[in-house]
Amino acid sequence: MTETPTEAVTFNKDIKPLFRESDRTAMKGAFDLWSYDDVRAHADAIASHLRDGSMPCDGAWPFERVALFNRWLADGAPA
């Protein structure tokens, strides 16, 4: 059986759309969730907060979204 390659997870296509305008506004004092450079620079901390459910502040993401963010990070966080 041949494994089908999975499509690459990228910031612009997959990760940025996960963050709502309200998430961006809430974090704007620290960094911009719609900026690849900012999210990449803070990716480990963001991932930690996503995993423990403390981000976003109005309720934890479903497992699938957290897994997608973690996959993006594990794949080298492509733009």
Contact map, one row per residue, 1 for C-alpha under 8 A:
1110000000000000000000000000000000000000000000000000000000000000000000000000000
1111000000000000000000000000000000000000000000000000000000000000000000000000000
1111100000000000000000000000000000000000000000000000000000000000000000000000000
0111110000000000000000000000000000000000000000000000000000000000000000000000000
0011111000000000000000000000000000000000000000000000000000000000000000000000000
0001111100000000000000000000000000000000000000000000000000000000000000000000000
0000111110000000000000000000000000000000000000000000000000000000000000000000000
0000011111000000000000000000000000000000000000000000000000000000000000000000000
0000001111101110000000000000000000000000000000000000000000000000000100110010010
0000000111111110000000000000000000000000000000000000000000000000000000010000111
0000000011111111000000000000000000010000000000000000000000000000000000010000111
0000000001111111100000000000000000010000000000000000000000000000000000000000001
0000000011111111100000000000000000000000000000000000000000000000000000000000000
0000000011111111110000000000000000000000000000000000000000000000000000000000000
0000000011111111111000000000000000000000000000000000000000000000000110010000000
0000000000111111111000000000000011110000000000000000000000000000000000000000000
0000000000011111111100000000000000000000000000000000000000000000000000000000000
0000000000000111111100000000000000000000000000000000000000000000100000000000000
0000000000000011111110110000000011000000000000000000000000000000000000000000000
0000000000000000111111110000000000000000000000000000000000000000000000000000000
0000000000000000001111111000000000000000000000000000000000000000000000000000000
0000000000000000000111111100000000000000000000000000000000000000000000000000000
0000000000000000001111111110000010000000000000000000000110000000000000000000000
0000000000000000001111111111000111000000000000000000000000000000000000000000000
0000000000000000000011111111000000000000000000000000000000000000000000000000000
0000000000000000000001111111100000000000000000000000000000000000000000000000000
0000000000000000000000111111111110000000000000000000000000000000000000000000000
0000000000000000000000011111111110000000000000000000000000000000000000000000000
0000000000000000000000000111111000000000000000000000000000000000000000000000000
0000000000000000000000000011111100000000000000000000000000000000000000000000000
0000000000000000000000000011111110000110000000000000000000000000000000000000000
0000000000000000000000010011011111100110000000000000000000000000000000000000000
0000000000000001001000110011001111110110000000000000000000000000000000000000000
0000000000000001001000010000000111110110000000000000000000000000000000000000000
0000000000000001000000000000000111111110000000000000000000000000000000000000000
0000000000110001000000000000000011111111000000000000000000000000000000000000001
0000000000000000000000000000000000111111100000000000000000000000000000000000000
0000000000000000000000000000001111111111110000000000000000000000000000000000000
0000000000000000000000000000001111111111111001000000000000000000000000000000000
0000000000000000000000000000000000011111111000000000000000000000000000000000100
0000000000000000000000000000000000001111111000000000000000000000000000000000000
0000000000000000000000000000000000000111111111000000000000000000000000000000000
0000000000000000000000000000000000000011111111100000000000000000000000001000000
0000000000000000000000000000000000000000011111110000000000000000000000000000000
0000000000000000000000000000000000000000011111111000000000000000000000000000000
0000000000000000000000000000000000000010011111111100001000000000000000000000000
0000000000000000000000000000000000000000001111111110000000000000010011000000000
0000000000000000000000000000000000000000000111111111000000000000000000000000000
0000000000000000000000000000000000000000000011111111111000000000000000000000000
0000000000000000000000000000000000000000000001111111111100011000010000000000000
0000000000000000000000000000000000000000000000111111110000000000010000000000000
0000000000000000000000000000000000000000000000011111111000000000000000000000000
0000000000000000000000000000000000000000000000001111111100111000000000000000000
0000000000000000000000000000000000000000000000001111111110110000000000000000000
0000000000000000000000000000000000000000000001001101111111111000000000000000000
0000000000000000000000100000000000000000000000000100111111111000000000000000000
0000000000000000000000100000000000000000000000000000011111110000000000000000000
0000000000000000000000000000000000000000000000000000001111110000000000000000000
0000000000000000000000000000000000000000000000000000111111111000000000000000000
0000000000000000000000000000000000000000000000000100111111111100000000000000000
0000000000000000000000000000000000000000000000000100101100111111110000000000000
0000000000000000000000000000000000000000000000000000000000011111110000000000000
0000000000000000000000000000000000000000000000000000000000001111111000000000000
0000000000000000000000000000000000000000000000000000000000001111111100000000000
0000000000000000010000000000000000000000000000000000000000001111111110000000000
0000000000000000000000000000000000000000000000100110000000001111111111000000000
0000000000000000000000000000000000000000000000000000000000000011111111100000000
0000000010000010000000000000000000000000000000000000000000000001111111110000000
0000000000000010000000000000000000000000000000100000000000000000111111111000000
0000000000000000000000000000000000000000000000100000000000000000011111111100000
0000000010000000000000000000000000000000000000000000000000000000001111111110000
0000000011100010000000000000000000000000000000000000000000000000000111111111110
0000000000000000000000000000000000000000001000000000000000000000000011111111100
0000000000000000000000000000000000000000000000000000000000000000000001111111100
0000000010000000000000000000000000000000000000000000000000000000000000111111110
0000000000000000000000000000000000000000000000000000000000000000000000011111110
0000000001100000000000000000000000000001000000000000000000000000000000011111111
0000000011100000000000000000000000000000000000000000000000000000000000010011111
0000000001110000000000000000000000010000000000000000000000000000000000000000111
